[in-house]
Amino acid sequence: MGIIEVHGDRVIPVYFEPIKAGGGEFTERLGIIFFELQRLIREYQPDQAAIETVFVANNAASAIKLGQARGAAVCAAISCDLPVSEYSPRSIKQAIVGRGGADKEQVQHMVGLLLGIKGPIQNDAADALAVALCHHHTSQTLARMAMMQRA
């Protein structure tokens, strides 16, 4: 989970920790994801949520499980009345690194630079912050385009 706060041109990392779902039954882990996200949403009170779409590579079983975890996350956000935006892995990498084929280390490095985070960022936390930054950048661009169309 990654939460950022925007103050004008400044973007500040507020929270960035992976959700630890443990090693129990898969359905129990989905419940942990759902309830932990609800708890964090209530605690930090974000205005919106963004999530990465599922990328299907070689392992269909992993993609299905990831899709179910994603569903738990979307349902947690919706149950807290948050609008949810979705971004492909490629568009997230493009927004953060400047190229859609960037690797995880490049994304991690750029997230740290963009948010002024010193030291290593856990992979899942860096991915979550990358999604949040992508959403912020995309929202800003869409708002500017809407203003230009009205002018």
C-alpha positions in Angstrom: 0.0 0.0 0.0 1.3 3.4 -0.9 -0.2 6.8 0.1 1.0 10.1 -1.1 -0.1 13.6 -0.2 0.0 16.5 -2.7 0.6 20.1 -1.7 0.8 22.3 -4.8 3.9 21.0 -6.7 5.1 19.0 -3.7 4.3 15.3 -3.4 5.0 13.7 -0.1 5.1 10.0 0.8 2.7 9.4 3.7 2.6 5.7 4.0 4.4 2.9 2.1 4.4 -0.6 3.6 3.3 -3.9 2.0 0.3 -5.5 3.5 1.4 -8.6 5.3 -1.3 -11.3 4.6 0.6 -14.1 6.2 0.9 -17.7 5.0 -2.6 -19.1 5.9 -5.4 -20.2 3.6 -5.7 -18.0 0.5 -9.3 -17.0 1.3 -8.0 -15.8 4.8 -5.3 -13.8 3.1 -7.8 -12.1 0.8 -9.8 -11.2 4.0 -6.6 -9.7 5.5 -6.0 -7.6 2.4 -9.6 -6.4 2.4 -9.8 -5.5 6.1 -6.3 -4.1 6.3 -6.9 -1.8 3.3 -10.2 -0.6 4.9 -8.3 0.1 8.2 -5.6 2.1 6.4 -8.2 4.0 4.3 -10.0 5.0 7.5 -6.8 6.0 9.2 -5.2 8.0 6.4 -8.5 9.2 4.7 -7.3 9.4 1.1 -9.5 11.1 -1.5 -9.0 8.5 -4.2 -7.5 5.1 -4.9 -5.5 3.7 -7.8 -4.6 0.1 -8.6 -2.5 -1.7 -11.2 -4.3 -3.9 -13.7 -3.4 -7.6 -13.8 -0.6 -8.5 -16.1 -0.9 -12.1 -17.4 2.5 -13.5 -18.2 3.2 -17.2 -18.2 1.5 -18.4 -15.0 -2.3 -18.3 -15.3 -2.8 -19.6 -11.7 -0.7 -16.7 -10.3 -2.6 -14.2 -12.5 -5.9 -15.5 -11.1 -4.7 -15.2 -7.5 -3.4 -11.7 -8.2 -6.8 -10.8 -9.8 -8.6 -12.0 -6.7 -6.3 -10.0 -4.4 -6.8 -7.0 -6.7 -10.6 -7.5 -6.4 -10.3 -7.5 -2.6 -8.4 -4.2 -2.8 -10.9 -2.6 -5.2 -13.8 -3.8 -3.0 -12.1 -2.3 0.1 -11.7 1.1 -1.6 -15.3 1.1 -2.9 -16.7 0.1 0.5 -15.0 3.2 1.8 -16.6 5.4 -0.9 -13.3 6.0 -2.8 -13.2 6.3 -6.5 -10.8 3.8 -8.1 -8.7 4.3 -11.1 -6.8 1.6 -12.9 -3.4 1.7 -14.7 -1.6 -0.9 -16.7 1.9 -1.9 -15.5 3.3 -0.4 -18.8 1.6 3.0 -18.3 2.8 3.1 -14.7 6.4 2.5 -15.8 6.1 5.0 -18.5 4.8 7.7 -16.1 7.6 7.0 -13.5 10.6 6.0 -15.5 9.8 7.4 -19.0 9.7 4.0 -20.7 7.1 1.2 -20.4 9.7 -1.5 -20.4 11.5 -0.4 -17.3 12.5 -3.0 -14.8 11.6 -3.1 -11.1 14.9 -1.6 -9.9 14.5 1.4 -12.2 11.0 2.0 -10.9 12.2 1.6 -7.3 15.0 4.1 -7.9 12.8 6.7 -9.6 10.1 6.4 -6.9 12.8 7.1 -4.3 14.1 10.1 -6.3 10.7 11.6 -7.0 9.5 11.3 -3.4 12.9 12.1 -1.8 13.0 8.7 0.0 16.4 7.9 1.3 17.4 4.3 1.5 15.8 1.2 0.0 12.1 0.8 -0.6 10.5 -2.6 -0.4 9.4 -3.8 -3.9 5.7 -4.0 -3.3 5.7 -0.6 -1.5 7.7 1.0 -4.4 5.1 -0.5 -6.8 2.3 1.0 -4.8 3.9 4.4 -4.6 4.5 4.2 -8.4 0.8 3.6 -9.0 0.0 6.6 -6.7 2.4 8.8 -8.6 1.1 7.6 -12.0 -2.4 8.5 -10.9 -1.3 11.9 -9.7 0.5 12.7 -12.9 -2.4 11.4 -15.0 -4.9 13.4 -13.0 -2.9 16.6 -13.4 -2.6 16.1 -17.1 -6.3 15.4 -17.6 -7.2 18.4 -15.5 -4.9 20.7 -17.6 -6.4 19.3 -20.8 -9.9 19.9 -19.5 -9.0 23.5 -18.7 -7.5 24.1 -22.1 -10.7 22.7 -23.8 -12.9 25.1 -21.8 -10.7 28.1 -22.8 
